[in-house]
């Protein structure tokens, strides 16, 4: 977990929900197979890079071929709870995600504890099935 860099009473405007299912996933792969034959993994969340390439300018939802991918979080992040807003500058934390087609991988930055009382920022990565059930939790660590 990482200590908060700044805490304020101003609300932080958050973008659209990062795992909204109606947002198309930006493809991070090339294949000769027709698109309807490819079973991809979906990556959503506070993602800065995939396999060493910055992808944050393409949104928060990505399609990848199955296999191991090294994913890092965004380094500038904002969040809020019911009483306060927060802005944090974080280190890039790598996660080696062994992705499977048809599943969703979520990299999330969140607040743990009350913001105004020394809350902390937490970075997590999980694997979910189509109903949102968490199948695996990943620990930060070296790339694939």
GUBALO-876292 format. One line per field, with one value per atom (N, C-alpha, C): residue number from 1; residue in three letters; x, y, z. Coordinates in pm, whole numbers, plus 50000, padded with zeros to 5 digits. Each point is the difference from the previous one (the first is absolute). Layout:
N
n	NUM,... .
res	ALA,... .
east	X,... .
north	Y,... .
up	Z,... .
***
This chain:
144
n	1,1,1,2,2,2,3,3,3,4,4,4,5,5,5,6,6,6,7,7,7,8,8,8,9,9,9,10,10,10,11,11,11,12,12,12,13,13,13,14,14,14,15,15,15,16,16,16,17,17,17,18,18,18,19,19,19,20,20,20,21,21,21,22,22,22,23,23,23,24,24,24,25,25,25,26,26,26,27,27,27,28,28,28,29,29,29,30,30,30,31,31,31,32,32,32,33,33,33,34,34,34,35,35,35,36,36,36,37,37,37,38,38,38,39,39,39,40,40,40,41,41,41,42,42,42,43,43,43,44,44,44,45,45,45,46,46,46,47,47,47,48,48,48,49,49,49,50,50,50,51,51,51,52,52,52,53,53,53,54,54,54,55,55,55,56,56,56,57,57,57,58,58,58,59,59,59,60,60,60,61,61,61,62,62,62,63,63,63,64,64,64,65,65,65,66,66,66,67,67,67,68,68,68,69,69,69,70,70,70,71,71,71,72,72,72,73,73,73,74,74,74,75,75,75,76,76,76,77,77,77,78,78,78,79,79,79,80,80,80,81,81,81,82,82,82,83,83,83,84,84,84,85,85,85,86,86,86,87,87,87,88,88,88,89,89,89,90,90,90,91,91,91,92,92,92,93,93,93,94,94,94,95,95,95,96,96,96,97,97,97,98,98,98,99,99,99,100,100,100,101,101,101,102,102,102,103,103,103,104,104,104,105,105,105,106,106,106,107,107,107,108,108,108,109,109,109,110,110,110,111,111,111,112,112,112,113,113,113,114,114,114,115,115,115,116,116,116,117,117,117,118,118,118,119,119,119,120,120,120,121,121,121,122,122,122,123,123,123,124,124,124,125,125,125,126,126,126,127,127,127,128,128,128,129,129,129,130,130,130,131,131,131,132,132,132,133,133,133,134,134,134,135,135,135,136,136,136,137,137,137,138,138,138,139,139,139,140,140,140,141,141,141,142,142,142,143,143,143,144,144,144 .
res	UNK,UNK,UNK,UNK,UNK,UNK,UNK,UNK,UNK,UNK,UNK,UNK,UNK,UNK,UNK,UNK,UNK,UNK,UNK,UNK,UNK,UNK,UNK,UNK,UNK,UNK,UNK,UNK,UNK,UNK,UNK,UNK,UNK,UNK,UNK,UNK,UNK,UNK,UNK,UNK,UNK,UNK,UNK,UNK,UNK,UNK,UNK,UNK,UNK,UNK,UNK,UNK,UNK,UNK,UNK,UNK,UNK,UNK,UNK,UNK,UNK,UNK,UNK,UNK,UNK,UNK,UNK,UNK,UNK,UNK,UNK,UNK,UNK,UNK,UNK,UNK,UNK,UNK,UNK,UNK,UNK,UNK,UNK,UNK,UNK,UNK,UNK,UNK,UNK,UNK,UNK,UNK,UNK,UNK,UNK,UNK,UNK,UNK,UNK,UNK,UNK,UNK,UNK,UNK,UNK,UNK,UNK,UNK,UNK,UNK,UNK,UNK,UNK,UNK,UNK,UNK,UNK,UNK,UNK,UNK,UNK,UNK,UNK,UNK,UNK,UNK,UNK,UNK,UNK,UNK,UNK,UNK,UNK,UNK,UNK,UNK,UNK,UNK,UNK,UNK,UNK,UNK,UNK,UNK,UNK,UNK,UNK,UNK,UNK,UNK,UNK,UNK,UNK,UNK,UNK,UNK,UNK,UNK,UNK,UNK,UNK,UNK,UNK,UNK,UNK,UNK,UNK,UNK,UNK,UNK,UNK,UNK,UNK,UNK,UNK,UNK,UNK,UNK,UNK,UNK,UNK,UNK,UNK,UNK,UNK,UNK,UNK,UNK,UNK,UNK,UNK,UNK,UNK,UNK,UNK,UNK,UNK,UNK,UNK,UNK,UNK,UNK,UNK,UNK,UNK,UNK,UNK,UNK,UNK,UNK,UNK,UNK,UNK,UNK,UNK,UNK,UNK,UNK,UNK,UNK,UNK,UNK,UNK,UNK,UNK,UNK,UNK,UNK,UNK,UNK,UNK,UNK,UNK,UNK,UNK,UNK,UNK,UNK,UNK,UNK,UNK,UNK,UNK,UNK,UNK,UNK,UNK,UNK,UNK,UNK,UNK,UNK,UNK,UNK,UNK,UNK,UNK,UNK,UNK,UNK,UNK,UNK,UNK,UNK,UNK,UNK,UNK,UNK,UNK,UNK,UNK,UNK,UNK,UNK,UNK,UNK,UNK,UNK,UNK,UNK,UNK,UNK,UNK,UNK,UNK,UNK,UNK,UNK,UNK,UNK,UNK,UNK,UNK,UNK,UNK,UNK,UNK,UNK,UNK,UNK,UNK,UNK,UNK,UNK,UNK,UNK,UNK,UNK,UNK,UNK,UNK,UNK,UNK,UNK,UNK,UNK,UNK,UNK,UNK,UNK,UNK,UNK,UNK,UNK,UNK,UNK,UNK,UNK,UNK,UNK,UNK,UNK,UNK,UNK,UNK,UNK,UNK,UNK,UNK,UNK,UNK,UNK,UNK,UNK,UNK,UNK,UNK,UNK,UNK,UNK,UNK,UNK,UNK,UNK,UNK,UNK,UNK,UNK,UNK,UNK,UNK,UNK,UNK,UNK,UNK,UNK,UNK,UNK,UNK,UNK,UNK,UNK,UNK,UNK,UNK,UNK,UNK,UNK,UNK,UNK,UNK,UNK,UNK,UNK,UNK,UNK,UNK,UNK,UNK,UNK,UNK,UNK,UNK,UNK,UNK,UNK,UNK,UNK,UNK,UNK,UNK,UNK,UNK,UNK,UNK,UNK,UNK,UNK,UNK,UNK,UNK,UNK,UNK,UNK,UNK,UNK,UNK,UNK,UNK,UNK,UNK,UNK,UNK,UNK,UNK,UNK,UNK,UNK,UNK,UNK,UNK,UNK .
east	50084,49916,50089,49944,50077,49930,50077,49944,49950,49900,49944,50098,50010,50085,49925,49875,49923,49857,49941,49860,49932,49883,49927,49853,49929,49857,49924,50071,49934,49966,49891,49961,50088,50029,50080,49904,50007,49912,50057,49925,50045,49932,50072,49946,49897,49958,49901,50055,49910,50039,50094,50116,50102,49966,49904,49966,49860,49955,49869,50003,49902,50000,49963,49944,49961,50113,50115,50114,50083,50026,50079,50143,50057,50138,50095,50102,50101,50090,50013,50080,50151,50068,50145,50070,49947,50059,49973,50076,49977,49997,49908,49990,49946,50032,49948,49863,49960,49870,49889,49887,49886,49961,49957,49969,49900,49904,49900,50053,50122,50059,50099,50032,50098,49929,50041,49947,50104,49968,50097,49975,50101,49986,49973,49925,49971,50070,50067,50069,49932,49961,49936,50065,49990,50043,50099,50075,50095,50136,50003,50115,50082,50131,50093,50066,50051,50072,49971,50013,49988,50123,50074,50122,50097,50012,50095,49955,49879,49948,49888,50012,49897,49869,49892,49868,49894,50035,49900,49926,50060,49932,49886,49990,49896,49882,49995,49886,50032,49894,50012,49956,49980,49950,50076,50064,50088,49972,50022,49988,50141,50035,50132,49985,50099,50004,50037,49953,50037,50152,50048,50143,50040,50128,50049,50031,49948,50023,50040,50099,50043,49921,49928,49910,50044,50004,50029,49884,49990,49895,50035,49900,50024,50072,50074,50076,49934,49911,49924,49855,49946,49867,49924,49869,49913,49882,49952,49885,49931,49888,49930,49915,49968,49900,49889,49912,49886,50039,50121,50039,50113,50083,50119,50048,50081,50063,50148,50062,50141,50067,50124,50082,50131,50045,50122,50092,50128,50102,50063,49990,50039,50115,50075,50099,49928,50062,49944,50026,49895,50010,49969,50095,49975,49923,49911,49930,50020,50042,50009,49867,49918,49866,49998,49980,49987,49854,49971,49861,49945,49871,49928,49888,49976,49894,49864,49918,49866,49990,50113,49998,50039,49969,50030,50102,50095,50107,49986,49995,49973,50118,50057,50103,49932,49997,49922,50083,49988,50057,49882,50012,49889,50052,49909,50031,49965,50091,49976,49997,49888,49984,49950,49957,49948,50107,49968,50096,50053,49913,50042,50074,50009,50064,50121,50076,50121,49975,49894,49973,50117,50000,50107,49945,50089,49964,50049,49916,50032,49990,50092,49998,49980,49895,49971,49981,50019,49975,49931,49886,49923,49954,49964,49940,49854,49908,49857,49936,49896,49923,49892,49914,49900,49896,49984,49904,50066,50131,50071,50060,49988,50059,50152,50068,50147,50051,50079,50057,50142,50077,50138,50033,50091,50057,50149,50055,50140,50078,50120,50089,50091,50040,50097,50128,50066,50125,50059,50114,50069,49915,50034,49923,50009,49934,49992,50136 .
north	49884,50116,50123,50110,50123,50111,50082,50113,50104,50074,50105,50115,50058,50117,50126,50012,50120,49964,50072,49979,50135,50008,50126,49978,50110,49989,50024,50018,50022,49865,49997,49878,49977,49878,49965,49947,50057,49954,49873,49893,49873,49976,49939,49970,49889,49955,49893,49876,49916,49877,49921,49959,49940,49860,49936,49868,49996,50114,50003,49906,49913,49897,50052,50120,50052,50073,50016,50065,49894,50018,49898,49995,49881,49982,50035,50080,50037,49878,49952,49878,50028,49920,50011,49879,49956,49883,50007,49923,49981,49850,49957,49858,49984,49886,49970,49933,49958,49936,50102,49961,50092,50038,50124,50053,49914,49938,49921,49865,49962,49873,50017,50123,50026,50014,49919,50013,50077,50124,50087,50009,50049,50038,50150,50046,50142,50054,50113,50068,50133,50030,50127,50063,50131,50066,50112,50021,50110,49959,49974,49941,50106,50000,50088,49928,49878,49932,49851,49942,49857,49956,49907,49948,50112,50100,50108,50111,49991,50102,50079,50134,50084,49987,49975,49982,50091,50079,50078,50099,50044,50094,49934,49867,49927,49963,50053,49976,49906,49931,49915,49857,49964,49866,49950,49882,49948,49853,49959,49860,49949,49884,49940,49853,49946,49857,49932,49878,49927,49985,49983,49986,50094,50001,50083,50141,50099,50141,50074,50088,50084,50130,50031,50115,50090,50132,50094,50099,50057,50096,50140,50088,50142,50056,50109,50056,50124,50064,50113,49957,50006,49945,50089,50005,50074,49915,50018,49925,50080,49947,50071,49903,50041,49930,50101,49974,50089,50134,50011,50123,50078,49938,50069,49943,50079,49956,49978,49928,49965,49996,50038,49991,49936,49900,49930,49984,50012,49967,49870,49895,49865,49950,49904,49934,49903,49969,49895,49867,49924,49869,49894,49911,49898,49880,49947,49876,49909,49876,49901,49925,50028,49942,49891,49877,49887,49995,50063,50020,49881,49977,49895,50063,49949,50051,49990,50103,50002,50053,50025,50052,50147,50067,50142,50018,50090,50031,50147,50026,50134,50048,50115,50068,50122,50006,50104,50069,50131,50081,50044,49982,50035,50056,50060,50057,49898,49978,49911,50086,50003,50082,50138,50075,50135,50093,50075,50090,50103,50063,50107,49951,49870,49946,49913,50040,49925,49875,49998,49885,49973,49884,49961,49964,50003,49960,49857,49918,49860,49971,49923,49960,49849,49955,49857,49956,49871,49940,49866,49979,49877,49947,49872,49934,49973,50031,49980,49922,49923,49934,50096,49953,50087,50054,49936,50050,50094,50022,50089,49931,49868,49925,50000,50035,50002,49857,49962,49866,49995,50106,50007,50144,50012,50130,49992,50106,50001,50091,49958,50082,50077,50121,50073,49919,50013,49929,50022,49941,50019,49951,50050,49968,49854,49972,49863,49951 .
up	50000,50000,50000,49954,49988,50076,50070,50074,49901,50041,49917,49990,49881,49979,50040,49959,50032,50029,50092,50034,49998,49941,49995,50022,50020,50021,49870,49893,49872,49938,49930,49932,49878,49973,49883,49894,49884,49894,49940,50016,49945,49867,49908,49868,50009,49885,49993,50069,50044,50067,49910,50054,49916,49953,50056,49950,49942,49947,49935,49881,49993,49897,49861,49992,49869,49929,50066,49939,49928,49869,49929,50053,50004,50045,49887,50031,49902,49978,49875,49975,50011,50080,50015,49938,49886,49934,49851,49926,49857,49976,49914,49969,49859,49941,49866,50007,50121,50017,49986,49941,49996,50143,50018,50134,50076,49929,50071,50047,49961,50043,50114,50035,50104,50135,50097,50136,50079,50031,50065,50150,50069,50140,50002,50099,50012,50124,49982,50109,50022,50123,50031,50123,50009,50122,49982,50106,50011,49942,49870,49933,49928,50024,49929,49883,50025,49892,50000,49879,49982,49921,50055,49937,49961,50087,49980,49908,49949,49908,50068,49999,50062,49924,50074,49937,50060,50101,50072,49912,49891,49910,49921,50008,49928,50089,50120,50087,50115,50046,50119,49972,49874,49965,49878,50015,49896,49972,49875,49961,49971,50058,49981,49968,49930,49978,50131,50022,50121,50010,50123,50026,50111,50032,50108,49949,50069,49966,50127,49985,50111,49993,50107,50006,50115,49976,50108,50015,50119,50034,49954,49995,49975,50123,49981,50112,50059,49927,50053,50010,50120,50024,50096,49982,50091,50039,50121,50049,50108,50050,50107,50079,50121,50079,50027,50094,50022,50060,50056,50068,49936,49921,49951,49868,49932,49877,50024,49911,50016,49863,49998,49879,50043,49928,50038,49881,50024,49901,50047,49918,50039,49913,50051,49914,49906,49886,49915,50068,50019,50065,49894,49970,49897,50056,49917,50028,49879,50022,49893,49998,49898,49992,49894,50042,49909,49956,49886,49957,49921,50020,49930,49920,49880,49914,50067,49982,50055,50142,50064,50137,50001,50111,50015,50111,49975,50096,50039,50130,50050,50083,49959,50079,50059,50133,50066,50107,50003,50108,50085,50131,50087,50132,50075,50130,50108,50093,50113,50126,50066,50121,49965,50099,49977,49947,49895,49936,50098,50076,50090,50123,50019,50121,49966,49900,49966,49920,49921,49914,49907,49941,49909,49864,49903,49864,49980,49940,49977,49849,49947,49859,49997,49929,49993,49856,49978,49869,50023,49932,50018,49865,50000,49884,50035,49907,50024,49886,50034,49895,49950,49910,49938,50099,50115,50099,50101,49988,50091,50121,50007,50111,49987,50107,49998,50006,49899,49993,50055,49976,50049,50037,50098,50036,49969,49941,49962,50095,50034,50080,49906,50041,49917,49990,49888,49984,49863,49977,49872,49884,49882,49880,49960,49891,49947,49954 .
***
